[in-house]
């Protein structure tokens, strides 16, 4: 059985302090392609939400003439959802409020080429 092409990226992200889970999802349908999440995380819900947010943000950015979307971050009282995408796939990270988003963002941007 061969390893997923996303395994190394997900392993790198899940090791970041405060990260609860990371997923690769289809932008159009929110279906999980691969994931690495802690027990108790409702990964299907996170995947669907993140894909919808990313898709809407991408469409809004294009409609406003702002070109392509870079890094998307949703900040809430109990944590963060971060997303970047390419070629119909979205890399999603779910993190605790105390997580260092700058480091997570950097790791996600470095990993973007894997989605191609």
N, C-alpha and C positions, 0 to 999 in steps of 0.2 A: 504494500500500500504506500503510495507516494504522499509526501507531505504537501500541505497546502502552500501555494506561492505566497500567502499572507502570514504564514506562521511566524517568521522571524520579526516582522513588523509588529504583530500583536504581542509577541513576547517582550519586545523592547518597550512598548507602551505600557503594558500591564505592570512592569517593574517600576514605573515612575511613582514616586510617593503620592499617595492620595487617590490613585486611579482605581476605580471599582470595576471597570470593564472597558473593553474596546472591541469594536465590531467593524466588519466590512459588510456593507449592505447595498442592495440595488437602489439607485436613486428613484427609479420609476415606480417600484412596488414596495420598497421597504423590507424585502425579504433578505434574511441573513445569508451571506455567502460564507463567512467564517467569523468566529468570535472567540474571545477569551474573557470570560466574566466571572466574578465572584458568585458564590452560592447566594441565592436570594434575590438576585437582580432579574427583573422581568425583561429579558433581552429582546423578546419579540415586540414589546411595547416601546422600548427605547429605540429599536431599529426603525419601527414605523414612524415614530415621532421625529426622529432625527432626519430621516429621508424626506419627510414632508416639509420640515423646516428648511432643509437645504435646498430642495427643489423650488420652494416659494421664494426664498432669498435670491437664488440664481435668476429666476424669471423677473423678479422685481429689479434686480441690479441691471439686467439687460434692458428692461423697459425704460429705466431711468437714464440709459446711456452711459452707465458706469463700467461697462465691459464685464469681464468675468469676476466671479466672487472668489475671494481668497480663503480666509479662515472665518468660520462662523462660530460664535460662542453665545450660548444661552446661560445666563447666570441667574440662579435662583437661591432661595434661602438655604436649601439643603444640598446644593451642589451645582455642578456645571455639566453642560453637554457641549462638546466641541466637535466640529465637523469640517472636513475638507473633502473635495471630490475631484474626480477626473474620469472621463470616458464612461459615464453611467454608473460609477461606483462611488460610494461615500465611505470614508474612514471616520468612524465615530469613537469618541472617548467620553466616558462618564466618570466624573471625578467628584470627590468630596469638596466642601467649601474651603478647606485648608490647603488644598492642592496648589502647587506652583504652576499656574497656567502658562507662564512664559516658557518653562521647560517642556511642558506637554506640547505646546504650540510648536516649538522648535523641532521636537521629535516627530511630530505629525507632518510638518512641512518637509523634513528630510525624507520621510517615508512616502511622500506623494508619488514618486516615480514608480513604486511598486503597483500602483493602481492602473498604470498604463498598459 
